Structure formats: structure tokens, C-alpha cells
Amino acid sequence: MKNSVLSTKLLVSLGLIVIMALLIGVSGIVGLLSAKTPAEDLYGNKMAAAEAMDNIKALFEAQRNDLRNIFLLRDDPEEVQGLIEGIKTSDKKVLKEFTKYETTITNKGAEQYYFTVKGMWIGPYADMKDELWALINDGDFDTAYRQYLSVGATCIAHIDEGLATAELMDTEHDERSAATVKPYEDALMSMLVLILSAGIALAVFLMLYVSGVLNKVQYYTQYLTSFKRRNPT
């Protein structure tokens, strides 16, 4: 009979330990997933922004080369027209990359250099190219070249500088964001360890209590105290 009662108590204790372990495990997984989300968002945004910025820079470098080649190949109308069409296609791709990059922006105030580049690209730089195409179509390469050297050089310099600075600012922003996420993850891990330790301690206590071990300890403690009182040395 006593063995049956003891077995029942041990089974109850084991069940309580399993329940505690499940609760601790679930809370830990939920906590880790909640910490993982901002880190994944940071990494995903960083990769998407870096890819879009790299594409913009590559398209910009290609346009610079094509603009120079237009004047070098002025005696070949077919080649010149091909370069102009290539630049127009490139502009459409750049606009798509602008849209991709802007989906990763969380703080517009920290992206002033990027917006300066975009404003220059769709504003003065685009207007300059439209003027060049009109002059070239009229066969006035000399005026077009002077326009390219004056207005074009200024636009290109501003865009080049803006892209370099925007990339630098983006890197610094990512480093600050990573520095913010890391302490959060560390604090969560410390809290998880604390909860796990408390859970194990509680589970052991429940097991000892349900199995009657604590009662026995209390009984023997009371017995020894009573014995000492009856038999003082």
C-alpha cells in the first residue's frame, strides 16, 4: 500500500516536472523568436539596402562611361543612338532601385544624402540629359559637349559624392542598430537562464514535497529538537 502511494506521488512529481519544463521551454522559445525578429529585420534590410545601393552605383558608373562615349563616337550616329537608348533604359532601372532602397528606410532624417542623390538624379541630371539628347538629335554636338562639361560635370560630381556619403551613413546606421539589438538579446538570454534556474528549483521542490521527503525532513527535525529538549546535555 505504501509503495503504491509512493509510486503515485512520484508519478505526480514527474508530471509536474514535465509541465514545468514545457512551460519554461515554450517561454524561452517565444522569447528567442521575439529577439530574433528585430535581428532578422536588421539583416534583411541591410542586405536589401546594400544591394539596391550597389545597383544604383553600378548603373551610375555605366552612365558616366556611356555619356563620355557618346562624344567620342559622334561620327557614328547608330552607335550614339544605341548609347542614348541604353541610358534611358538605365534610368528606368535606377528608379526601380530607388523604390527598393526606400522600402528599407526606417529613419528618413538619417537618409538626407540619399534623398539629395535622388533629387539630383530625377531633377537637374535628368534635365541635362534631355537637353543633350535634343542637341545631339539636331547634330549640335559642340553645344551638347559644352553643356555636358558645365552642367553635367556638376550634376555628376554631386551624385557621386552623395552616393558615397549615403553608403557611409547607411553603414553607420546599421552599426548603431546592431548595437541596440545586441544588448536586448543578451538581456533576454540572461532572463531565460534565470527563469530556467528558478523553474528547475521549483520543480525539485515540488518533487520533494509531493514525494513526502520534505515532510520526513520536517518530522525528523522536530523529533531531534524535541529529543534535545528532553535530554539536555
GROMACS elastic network, one bead per residue, 0.5 to 0.9 nm:
[ bonds ]
;  ai    aj funct       b0    kb
    1     4     6  0.50781   500
    1     5     6  0.63398   500
    1     6     6  0.85966   500
    2     5     6  0.51441   500
    2     6     6  0.60682   500
    2     7     6  0.85168   500
    3     7     6  0.60071   500
    3     8     6  0.85321   500
    4     7     6  0.50946   500
    4     8     6  0.62028   500
    4     9     6  0.86618   500
    5     8     6  0.50787   500
    5     9     6  0.62246   500
    5    10     6  0.86314   500
    6     9     6  0.50733   500
    6    10     6  0.61327   500
    6    11     6  0.85915   500
    6   211     6  0.65356   500
    6   212     6  0.83442   500
    7    10     6  0.50431   500
    7    11     6  0.61220   500
    7    12     6  0.85633   500
    7   211     6  0.85626   500
    8    11     6  0.51138   500
    8    12     6  0.61847   500
    8    13     6  0.85720   500
    8   211     6  0.86184   500
    9    12     6  0.50502   500
    9    13     6  0.61028   500
    9    14     6  0.85820   500
    9   207     6  0.83223   500
    9   210     6  0.57047   500
    9   211     6  0.50850   500
    9   212     6  0.80713   500
   10    14     6  0.60928   500
   10    15     6  0.85106   500
   10   207     6  0.72606   500
   10   210     6  0.73418   500
   10   211     6  0.57315   500
   11    14     6  0.50206   500
   11    15     6  0.60866   500
   11    16     6  0.85934   500
   12    15     6  0.50273   500
   12    16     6  0.62050   500
   12    17     6  0.86593   500
   12   207     6  0.80678   500
   12   210     6  0.73873   500
   12   211     6  0.84944   500
   13    16     6  0.51173   500
   13    17     6  0.62504   500
   13    18     6  0.86840   500
   13   203     6  0.80374   500
   13   204     6  0.86216   500
   13   206     6  0.65557   500
   13   208     6  0.79304   500
   13   209     6  0.85210   500
   13   210     6  0.61466   500
   13   211     6  0.70043   500
   14    17     6  0.50795   500
   14    18     6  0.62082   500
   14    19     6  0.86544   500
   14   203     6  0.88758   500
   14   207     6  0.71572   500
   15    18     6  0.50965   500
   15    19     6  0.62117   500
   15    20     6  0.86026   500
   16    19     6  0.50770   500
   16    20     6  0.61066   500
   16    21     6  0.85341   500
   16   203     6  0.69276   500
   16   206     6  0.75154   500
   16   207     6  0.77086   500
   17    20     6  0.50550   500
   17    21     6  0.60654   500
   17    22     6  0.85664   500
   17   199     6  0.88427   500
   17   200     6  0.80464   500
   17   202     6  0.87418   500
   17   203     6  0.52102   500
   17   204     6  0.77071   500
   17   206     6  0.80512   500
   17   207     6  0.75311   500
   18    21     6  0.50499   500
   18    22     6  0.61617   500
   18    23     6  0.86455   500
   18   203     6  0.87758   500
   19    22     6  0.51012   500
   19    23     6  0.61886   500
   19    24     6  0.86091   500
   20    23     6  0.51279   500
   20    24     6  0.61260   500
   20    25     6  0.84383   500
   20   199     6  0.65246   500
   20   200     6  0.79353   500
   20   202     6  0.85003   500
   20   203     6  0.67114   500
   21    24     6  0.51641   500
   21    25     6  0.59363   500
   21    26     6  0.85038   500
   21   196     6  0.83845   500
   21   199     6  0.74695   500
   21   200     6  0.79077   500
   21   203     6  0.84908   500
   22    25     6  0.50042   500
   22    26     6  0.60215   500
   22    27     6  0.85039   500
   23    26     6  0.52221   500
   23    27     6  0.61433   500
   23    28     6  0.84899   500
   23   199     6  0.89791   500
   24    27     6  0.51913   500
   24    28     6  0.60213   500
   24    29     6  0.85989   500
   24   192     6  0.84031   500
   24   195     6  0.71815   500
   24   196     6  0.62749   500
   24   199     6  0.69727   500
   25    28     6  0.50696   500
   25    29     6  0.61390   500
   25    30     6  0.85968   500
   25   196     6  0.83839   500
   26    29     6  0.51589   500
   26    30     6  0.61359   500
   26    31     6  0.85047   500
   27    30     6  0.51847   500
   27    31     6  0.60948   500
   27    32     6  0.86220   500
   27   192     6  0.82490   500
   28    31     6  0.50822   500
   28    32     6  0.61223   500
   28    33     6  0.85632   500
   28   188     6  0.89691   500
   28   189     6  0.86410   500
   28   192     6  0.60200   500
   28   193     6  0.89803   500
   28   195     6  0.86497   500
   28   196     6  0.85302   500
   29    32     6  0.51280   500
   29    33     6  0.60848   500
   29    34     6  0.85360   500
   30    33     6  0.51855   500
   30    34     6  0.61670   500
   30    35     6  0.86688   500
   31    34     6  0.51373   500
   31    35     6  0.62782   500
   31    36     6  0.85460   500
   31   188     6  0.70278   500
   31   189     6  0.86161   500
   31   192     6  0.80051   500
   32    35     6  0.50494   500
   32    36     6  0.59353   500
   32    37     6  0.86634   500
   32   185     6  0.79605   500
   32   188     6  0.75134   500
   32   189     6  0.79254   500
   32   192     6  0.89373   500
   33    37     6  0.61935   500
   34    37     6  0.54534   500
   34    38     6  0.75056   500
   35    38     6  0.61871   500
   35    39     6  0.69031   500
   35   181     6  0.80286   500
   35   184     6  0.73037   500
   35   185     6  0.58750   500
   35   188     6  0.76001   500
   36    39     6  0.51834   500
   36    40     6  0.60102   500
   36    41     6  0.85195   500
   36   185     6  0.80827   500
   37    40     6  0.51304   500
   37    41     6  0.60533   500
   37    42     6  0.85041   500
   38    42     6  0.60072   500
   38    43     6  0.85775   500
   38   181     6  0.71140   500
   39    42     6  0.50577   500
   39    43     6  0.62362   500
   39    44     6  0.85610   500
   39   178     6  0.76281   500
   39   181     6  0.65745   500
   39   182     6  0.84443   500
   40    43     6  0.50643   500
   40    44     6  0.59329   500
   40    45     6  0.83942   500
   41    44     6  0.50720   500
   41    45     6  0.59298   500
   41    46     6  0.83079   500
   42    45     6  0.52798   500
   42    46     6  0.60089   500
   42    47     6  0.86306   500
   42   174     6  0.75466   500
   42   177     6  0.74438   500
   42   178     6  0.75030   500
   42   181     6  0.88863   500
   43    46     6  0.50603   500
   43    47     6  0.61742   500
   43    48     6  0.86122   500
   43   174     6  0.88216   500
   44    47     6  0.52621   500
   44    48     6  0.61557   500
   44    49     6  0.84915   500
   44   104     6  0.87506   500
   45    48     6  0.51366   500
   45    49     6  0.58892   500
   45    50     6  0.83291   500
   45   101     6  0.89409   500
   45   103     6  0.84728   500
   45   104     6  0.52862   500
   45   105     6  0.81822   500
   46    49     6  0.52051   500
   46    50     6  0.59564   500
   46    51     6  0.84866   500
   46   104     6  0.77131   500
   46   170     6  0.84839   500
   46   171     6  0.86122   500
   46   174     6  0.70425   500
   47    50     6  0.51266   500
   47    51     6  0.60593   500
   47    52     6  0.85893   500
   48    51     6  0.51879   500
   48    52     6  0.61880   500
   48    53     6  0.85712   500
   48   100     6  0.75124   500
   48   101     6  0.70625   500
   48   103     6  0.88817   500
   48   104     6  0.70826   500
   49    52     6  0.51958   500
   49    53     6  0.60451   500
   49    54     6  0.84806   500
   49   100     6  0.74551   500
   49   101     6  0.51343   500
   49   102     6  0.81447   500
   49   103     6  0.84494   500
   49   104     6  0.61001   500
   49   105     6  0.82667   500
   49   170     6  0.84289   500
   50    53     6  0.51403   500
   50    54     6  0.60039   500
   50    55     6  0.85465   500
   50   101     6  0.82519   500
   50   167     6  0.80597   500
   50   170     6  0.86074   500
   51    54     6  0.51431   500
   51    55     6  0.61901   500
   51    56     6  0.86825   500
   51    97     6  0.88265   500
   51   101     6  0.84447   500
   52    55     6  0.51261   500
   52    56     6  0.62336   500
   52    57     6  0.86964   500
   52    94     6  0.89405   500
   52    96     6  0.89182   500
   52    97     6  0.52797   500
   52    98     6  0.72882   500
   52    99     6  0.88699   500
   52   100     6  0.63584   500
   52   101     6  0.55608   500
   53    56     6  0.50755   500
   53    57     6  0.62007   500
   53    58     6  0.85840   500
   53    97     6  0.75028   500
   53    98     6  0.82690   500
   53   101     6  0.70155   500
   53   163     6  0.79244   500
   53   166     6  0.87945   500
   53   167     6  0.73730   500
   54    57     6  0.51478   500
   54    58     6  0.61096   500
   54    59     6  0.86092   500
   55    58     6  0.50685   500
   55    59     6  0.60993   500
   55    60     6  0.84446   500
   55    93     6  0.88734   500
   55    94     6  0.77602   500
   55    97     6  0.70439   500
   56    59     6  0.52129   500
   56    60     6  0.60450   500
   56    61     6  0.86496   500
   56    93     6  0.84092   500
   56    94     6  0.58017   500
   56    95     6  0.89131   500
   56    97     6  0.64736   500
   56    98     6  0.77864   500
   56   163     6  0.85258   500
   57    60     6  0.50086   500
   57    61     6  0.61815   500
   57    62     6  0.86066   500
   57   160     6  0.83349   500
   57   163     6  0.71249   500
   57   164     6  0.89454   500
   58    61     6  0.52120   500
   58    62     6  0.62483   500
   58    63     6  0.86853   500
   59    62     6  0.50482   500
   59    63     6  0.61827   500
   59    64     6  0.87192   500
   59    87     6  0.89177   500
   59    90     6  0.64317   500
   59    91     6  0.82350   500
   59    93     6  0.81414   500
   59    94     6  0.70381   500
   60    63     6  0.50758   500
   60    64     6  0.62969   500
   60    65     6  0.87820   500
   60    90     6  0.84401   500
   60    91     6  0.89988   500
   60    94     6  0.83824   500
   60   156     6  0.88443   500
   60   159     6  0.86533   500
   60   160     6  0.83509   500
   61    64     6  0.51329   500
   61    65     6  0.64192   500
   61    66     6  0.86855   500
   62    65     6  0.52373   500
   62    66     6  0.61633   500
   62    67     6  0.86526   500
   62    87     6  0.84248   500
   62    90     6  0.86042   500
   63    67     6  0.60009   500
   63    68     6  0.85852   500
   63    83     6  0.89721   500
   63    86     6  0.84851   500
   63    87     6  0.60505   500
   63    90     6  0.75949   500
   63    91     6  0.89252   500
   64    67     6  0.52504   500
   64    68     6  0.64402   500
   64    69     6  0.87039   500
   64   156     6  0.79251   500
   65    68     6  0.52757   500
   65    69     6  0.61744   500
   65    70     6  0.87228   500
   66    70     6  0.61393   500
   66    83     6  0.60881   500
   66    84     6  0.79627   500
   66    86     6  0.83156   500
   66    87     6  0.73794   500
   67    70     6  0.52421   500
   67    71     6  0.71449   500
   67    83     6  0.78180   500
   67    84     6  0.81570   500
   67    87     6  0.83174   500
   67   148     6  0.85016   500
   68    71     6  0.57038   500
   68    72     6  0.65064   500
   68    73     6  0.88363   500
   69    73     6  0.58793   500
   69    74     6  0.82865   500
   69    80     6  0.79956   500
   69    83     6  0.80098   500
   70    73     6  0.53060   500
   70    74     6  0.60053   500
   70    79     6  0.79215   500
   70    80     6  0.52820   500
   70    81     6  0.84459   500
   70    83     6  0.66988   500
   70    84     6  0.78116   500
   71    74     6  0.50130   500
   71    75     6  0.86141   500
   71    80     6  0.80975   500
   71   141     6  0.73263   500
   71   144     6  0.88481   500
   71   145     6  0.70910   500
   72    75     6  0.81022   500
   73    76     6  0.54999   500
   73    77     6  0.78440   500
   73    79     6  0.70136   500
   73    80     6  0.64227   500
   74    77     6  0.65225   500
   74    79     6  0.83422   500
   74    80     6  0.65089   500
   74   136     6  0.88783   500
   74   141     6  0.73893   500
   75    79     6  0.88093   500
   75    80     6  0.83799   500
   76    79     6  0.54434   500
   76    80     6  0.62351   500
   76    81     6  0.87389   500
   77    80     6  0.50212   500
   77    81     6  0.60669   500
   77    82     6  0.85290   500
   78    81     6  0.52101   500
   78    82     6  0.62315   500
   78    83     6  0.87823   500
   79    82     6  0.50298   500
   79    83     6  0.63155   500
   79    84     6  0.87384   500
   80    83     6  0.51654   500
   80    84     6  0.63008   500
   80    85     6  0.87424   500
   81    84     6  0.50599   500
   81    85     6  0.62163   500
   81    86     6  0.85185   500
   81   137     6  0.89914   500
   82    85     6  0.52155   500
   82    86     6  0.61316   500
   82    87     6  0.87357   500
   83    87     6  0.62510   500
   83    88     6  0.87006   500
   84    87     6  0.51529   500
   84    88     6  0.63331   500
   84    89     6  0.87291   500
   84   133     6  0.75431   500
   85    88     6  0.50461   500
   85    89     6  0.62371   500
   85    90     6  0.85171   500
   86    89     6  0.51264   500
   86    90     6  0.60913   500
   86    91     6  0.86941   500
   87    91     6  0.61746   500
   87    92     6  0.88167   500
   88    91     6  0.51285   500
   88    92     6  0.66850   500
   88    93     6  0.89785   500
   89    92     6  0.52954   500
   89    93     6  0.65689   500
   89    94     6  0.88487   500
   90    93     6  0.50847   500
   90    94     6  0.62187   500
   90    95     6  0.87768   500
   91    94     6  0.50324   500
   91    95     6  0.63523   500
   91    96     6  0.88409   500
   91   121     6  0.89085   500
   91   122     6  0.89529   500
   91   126     6  0.87502   500
   92    95     6  0.52497   500
   92    96     6  0.66016   500
   92    97     6  0.89017   500
   93    96     6  0.51681   500
   93    97     6  0.63615   500
   93    98     6  0.87310   500
   94    98     6  0.61478   500
   94    99     6  0.86918   500
   95    98     6  0.50041   500
   95    99     6  0.64263   500
   95   100     6  0.88118   500
   95   118     6  0.87542   500
   95   122     6  0.86467   500
   96    99     6  0.51191   500
   96   100     6  0.63541   500
   96   101     6  0.87125   500
   97   101     6  0.60729   500
   97   102     6  0.85261   500
   98   101     6  0.51777   500
   98   102     6  0.61806   500
   98   103     6  0.88430   500
   98   118     6  0.74438   500
   99   102     6  0.52073   500
   99   103     6  0.65274   500
  100   103     6  0.54194   500
  100   104     6  0.72195   500
  101   104     6  0.55716   500
  101   105     6  0.69955   500
  102   105     6  0.51915   500
  102   106     6  0.86836   500
  102   108     6  0.89951   500
  103   106     6  0.82854   500
  105   108     6  0.64189   500
  105   110     6  0.88618   500
  105   111     6  0.77187   500
  106   110     6  0.87513   500
  107   110     6  0.56345   500
  107   111     6  0.70123   500
  108   111     6  0.51028   500
  108   112     6  0.69405   500
  108   115     6  0.86826   500
  109   112     6  0.60331   500
  110   113     6  0.81449   500
  110   114     6  0.89836   500
  110   169     6  0.73687   500
  110   170     6  0.81386   500
  110   173     6  0.78812   500
  111   114     6  0.53057   500
  111   115     6  0.64594   500
  111   116     6  0.87003   500
  111   166     6  0.68180   500
  111   169     6  0.74622   500
  111   170     6  0.76772   500
  112   115     6  0.52025   500
  112   116     6  0.61230   500
  112   117     6  0.87231   500
  112   166     6  0.78612   500
  113   117     6  0.62911   500
  113   118     6  0.87061   500
  113   161     6  0.89008   500
  113   162     6  0.54057   500
  113   163     6  0.73697   500
  113   164     6  0.89834   500
  113   165     6  0.65137   500
  113   166     6  0.51699   500
  113   167     6  0.89668   500
  113   169     6  0.82598   500
  114   117     6  0.51159   500
  114   118     6  0.63050   500
  114   119     6  0.86108   500
  114   162     6  0.65331   500
  114   163     6  0.67319   500
  114   165     6  0.81604   500
  114   166     6  0.52702   500
  114   167     6  0.83940   500
  115   119     6  0.59458   500
  115   120     6  0.84266   500
  115   162     6  0.88377   500
  115   166     6  0.89221   500
  116   119     6  0.51035   500
  116   120     6  0.61069   500
  116   121     6  0.85121   500
  116   158     6  0.86010   500
  116   159     6  0.80067   500
  116   162     6  0.68368   500
  117   120     6  0.51350   500
  117   121     6  0.60316   500
  117   122     6  0.86982   500
  117   158     6  0.73662   500
  117   159     6  0.52161   500
  117   160     6  0.82817   500
  117   161     6  0.86334   500
  117   162     6  0.55286   500
  117   163     6  0.66491   500
  117   166     6  0.85709   500
  118   121     6  0.50098   500
  118   122     6  0.61753   500
  118   123     6  0.81421   500
  118   159     6  0.83003   500
  119   122     6  0.55255   500
  119   123     6  0.56673   500
  119   124     6  0.80835   500
  119   125     6  0.89213   500
  120   123     6  0.50246   500
  120   124     6  0.55556   500
  120   125     6  0.58423   500
  120   126     6  0.79893   500
  120   155     6  0.68396   500
  120   156     6  0.89478   500
  120   158     6  0.76658   500
  120   159     6  0.67986   500
  121   124     6  0.66590   500
  121   126     6  0.59528   500
  121   127     6  0.89739   500
  121   155     6  0.79771   500
  121   156     6  0.89337   500
  121   159     6  0.72797   500
  122   125     6  0.64406   500
  122   126     6  0.52843   500
  122   127     6  0.78755   500
  123   126     6  0.54579   500
  123   127     6  0.61476   500
  123   128     6  0.86328   500
  124   127     6  0.50116   500
  124   128     6  0.59777   500
  124   129     6  0.86457   500
  124   151     6  0.82831   500
  124   152     6  0.87035   500
  124   155     6  0.68081   500
  125   128     6  0.51361   500
  125   129     6  0.64025   500
  125   130     6  0.87866   500
  125   151     6  0.82290   500
  125   152     6  0.69214   500
  125   155     6  0.56039   500
  125   156     6  0.75248   500
  125   159     6  0.88252   500
  126   129     6  0.52243   500
  126   130     6  0.63096   500
  126   131     6  0.87688   500
  127   130     6  0.51130   500
  127   131     6  0.63075   500
  127   132     6  0.86733   500
  128   131     6  0.51775   500
  128   132     6  0.62434   500
  128   133     6  0.87724   500
  128   147     6  0.77007   500
  128   148     6  0.76054   500
  128   151     6  0.68459   500
  128   152     6  0.65140   500
  128   155     6  0.85419   500
  129   133     6  0.61583   500
  129   134     6  0.86194   500
  129   148     6  0.84217   500
  129   152     6  0.81422   500
  130   133     6  0.51955   500
  130   134     6  0.63359   500
  130   135     6  0.87556   500
  131   134     6  0.51774   500
  131   135     6  0.62398   500
  131   136     6  0.85511   500
  131   144     6  0.77087   500
  131   147     6  0.83465   500
  132   135     6  0.51763   500
  132   136     6  0.59706   500
  132   137     6  0.84413   500
  132   141     6  0.84715   500
  132   143     6  0.85741   500
  132   144     6  0.52500   500
  132   145     6  0.80389   500
  132   147     6  0.73505   500
  132   148     6  0.74280   500
  133   136     6  0.50888   500
  133   137     6  0.59772   500
  133   138     6  0.85601   500
  133   144     6  0.81804   500
  134   137     6  0.51920   500
  134   138     6  0.63700   500
  134   139     6  0.87792   500
  134   140     6  0.87943   500
  134   144     6  0.86598   500
  135   138     6  0.50807   500
  135   139     6  0.63367   500
  135   140     6  0.52070   500
  135   141     6  0.66900   500
  135   142     6  0.88966   500
  135   143     6  0.71638   500
  135   144     6  0.57075   500
  136   140     6  0.54524   500
  136   141     6  0.54907   500
  136   142     6  0.89370   500
  136   143     6  0.87408   500
  136   144     6  0.65301   500
  137   140     6  0.75688   500
  137   141     6  0.88246   500
  138   141     6  0.83157   500
  139   142     6  0.86858   500
  140   143     6  0.57510   500
  140   144     6  0.63190   500
  140   145     6  0.87218   500
  141   145     6  0.58989   500
  141   146     6  0.85866   500
  142   145     6  0.51307   500
  142   146     6  0.63644   500
  142   147     6  0.86565   500
  143   146     6  0.51270   500
  143   147     6  0.61578   500
  143   148     6  0.85386   500
  144   147     6  0.50313   500
  144   148     6  0.61135   500
  144   149     6  0.86976   500
  145   149     6  0.61854   500
  145   150     6  0.86767   500
  146   149     6  0.51049   500
  146   150     6  0.62317   500
  146   151     6  0.84603   500
  147   150     6  0.53055   500
  147   151     6  0.57140   500
  147   152     6  0.66439   500
  147   153     6  0.88982   500
  148   151     6  0.58171   500
  148   153     6  0.64844   500
  149   152     6  0.56553   500
  149   153     6  0.53241   500
  149   154     6  0.82311   500
  150   153     6  0.55928   500
  150   154     6  0.66070   500
  150   155     6  0.89716   500
  151   154     6  0.53521   500
  151   155     6  0.63047   500
  151   156     6  0.86522   500
  152   155     6  0.51466   500
  152   156     6  0.59712   500
  152   157     6  0.84108   500
  153   156     6  0.51977   500
  153   157     6  0.60190   500
  153   158     6  0.86219   500
  154   157     6  0.52016   500
  154   158     6  0.62672   500
  154   159     6  0.86800   500
  155   158     6  0.52631   500
  155   159     6  0.61940   500
  155   160     6  0.85456   500
  156   159     6  0.51335   500
  156   160     6  0.59615   500
  156   161     6  0.85021   500
  157   160     6  0.51245   500
  157   161     6  0.61101   500
  157   162     6  0.84298   500
  158   161     6  0.52256   500
  158   162     6  0.59335   500
  158   163     6  0.85529   500
  159   163     6  0.60403   500
  159   164     6  0.85914   500
  160   163     6  0.53531   500
  160   164     6  0.64081   500
  160   165     6  0.87645   500
  161   164     6  0.52764   500
  161   165     6  0.62106   500
  161   166     6  0.85230   500
  162   165     6  0.51409   500
  162   166     6  0.58660   500
  162   167     6  0.84766   500
  163   166     6  0.50840   500
  163   167     6  0.61560   500
  163   168     6  0.86395   500
  164   167     6  0.53238   500
  164   168     6  0.63873   500
  164   169     6  0.87948   500
  165   168     6  0.50030   500
  165   169     6  0.60808   500
  165   170     6  0.84648   500
  166   169     6  0.50846   500
  166   170     6  0.60217   500
  166   171     6  0.86028   500
  167   170     6  0.50622   500
  167   171     6  0.62552   500
  167   172     6  0.87661   500
  168   171     6  0.51783   500
  168   172     6  0.63605   500
  168   173     6  0.86738   500
  169   172     6  0.51474   500
  169   173     6  0.61312   500
  169   174     6  0.86670   500
  170   173     6  0.50509   500
  170   174     6  0.62221   500
  170   175     6  0.86893   500
  171   174     6  0.51608   500
  171   175     6  0.63042   500
  171   176     6  0.87677   500
  172   175     6  0.51075   500
  172   176     6  0.63087   500
  172   177     6  0.86752   500
  173   176     6  0.51473   500
  173   177     6  0.61763   500
  173   178     6  0.86102   500
  174   177     6  0.50100   500
  174   178     6  0.60556   500
  174   179     6  0.85016   500
  175   178     6  0.51135   500
  175   179     6  0.61508   500
  175   180     6  0.86800   500
  176   179     6  0.50382   500
  176   180     6  0.63347   500
  176   181     6  0.88677   500
  177   180     6  0.50531   500
  177   181     6  0.63437   500
  177   182     6  0.87504   500
  178   181     6  0.51411   500
  178   182     6  0.61083   500
  179   182     6  0.54490   500
  179   183     6  0.70464   500
  180   183     6  0.62003   500
  180   184     6  0.69399   500
  181   184     6  0.52174   500
  181   185     6  0.63771   500
  181   186     6  0.88404   500
  182   185     6  0.51918   500
  182   186     6  0.62606   500
  182   187     6  0.86625   500
  183   187     6  0.60270   500
  183   188     6  0.84788   500
  184   187     6  0.52060   500
  184   188     6  0.61920   500
  184   189     6  0.87120   500
  185   188     6  0.50580   500
  185   189     6  0.62147   500
  185   190     6  0.86819   500
  186   189     6  0.51640   500
  186   190     6  0.62629   500
  186   191     6  0.86224   500
  187   190     6  0.51285   500
  187   191     6  0.61514   500
  187   192     6  0.85757   500
  188   191     6  0.50281   500
  188   192     6  0.60767   500
  188   193     6  0.86505   500
  189   193     6  0.62256   500
  189   194     6  0.86100   500
  190   193     6  0.51720   500
  190   194     6  0.62385   500
  190   195     6  0.86652   500
  191   194     6  0.50232   500
  191   195     6  0.61218   500
  191   196     6  0.85064   500
  192   195     6  0.50751   500
  192   196     6  0.60229   500
  192   197     6  0.85311   500
  193   196     6  0.50256   500
  193   197     6  0.60967   500
  193   198     6  0.85590   500
  194   197     6  0.51533   500
  194   198     6  0.61509   500
  194   199     6  0.84762   500
  195   198     6  0.51073   500
  195   199     6  0.59639   500
  195   200     6  0.85777   500
  196   200     6  0.61596   500
  196   201     6  0.85778   500
  197   200     6  0.52049   500
  197   201     6  0.61890   500
  197   202     6  0.85877   500
  198   201     6  0.50907   500
  198   202     6  0.60793   500
  198   203     6  0.84937   500
  199   202     6  0.50827   500
  199   203     6  0.60070   500
  199   204     6  0.85798   500
  200   203     6  0.50024   500
  200   204     6  0.61535   500
  200   205     6  0.85234   500
  201   204     6  0.52179   500
  201   205     6  0.61794   500
  201   206     6  0.86656   500
  202   206     6  0.61130   500
  202   207     6  0.85391   500
  203   206     6  0.51068   500
  203   207     6  0.61313   500
  203   208     6  0.86330   500
  204   207     6  0.50465   500
  204   208     6  0.61650   500
  204   209     6  0.84829   500
  205   208     6  0.51915   500
  205   209     6  0.60266   500
  205   210     6  0.85460   500
  205   214     6  0.85797   500
  206   210     6  0.59115   500
  206   211     6  0.82693   500
  207   210     6  0.53300   500
  207   211     6  0.59257   500
  207   212     6  0.84748   500
  207   213     6  0.85660   500
  208   211     6  0.52655   500
  208   212     6  0.61934   500
  208   213     6  0.51728   500
  208   214     6  0.58132   500
  208   215     6  0.87194   500
  209   212     6  0.52753   500
  209   213     6  0.61350   500
  209   214     6  0.52893   500
  209   215     6  0.70841   500
  210   213     6  0.77472   500
  210   214     6  0.83447   500
  211   214     6  0.79677   500
  211   215     6  0.87817   500
  212   215     6  0.51307   500
  212   216     6  0.63121   500
  212   217     6  0.87249   500
  213   216     6  0.50958   500
  213   217     6  0.62508   500
  213   218     6  0.86163   500
  214   218     6  0.60725   500
  214   219     6  0.84504   500
  215   218     6  0.50099   500
  215   219     6  0.59997   500
  215   220     6  0.85854   500
  216   220     6  0.61079   500
  216   221     6  0.84013   500
  217   220     6  0.52191   500
  217   221     6  0.60264   500
  217   222     6  0.85626   500
  218   221     6  0.50475   500
  218   222     6  0.61496   500
  218   223     6  0.84852   500
  219   222     6  0.52040   500
  219   223     6  0.60580   500
  219   224     6  0.86507   500
  220   224     6  0.60554   500
  220   225     6  0.84695   500
  221   224     6  0.52353   500
  221   225     6  0.61710   500
  221   226     6  0.85698   500
  222   225     6  0.50625   500
  222   226     6  0.60638   500
  222   227     6  0.84652   500
  223   226     6  0.51069   500
  223   227     6  0.60038   500
  223   228     6  0.85999   500
  224   228     6  0.61206   500
  224   229     6  0.85870   500
  225   228     6  0.52728   500
  225   229     6  0.63669   500
  225   230     6  0.88183   500
  226   229     6  0.51204   500
  226   230     6  0.63058   500
  226   231     6  0.85951   500
  227   230     6  0.51438   500
  227   231     6  0.59993   500
  227   232     6  0.83135   500
  228   232     6  0.54744   500
  228   233     6  0.79772   500
  229   232     6  0.56524   500
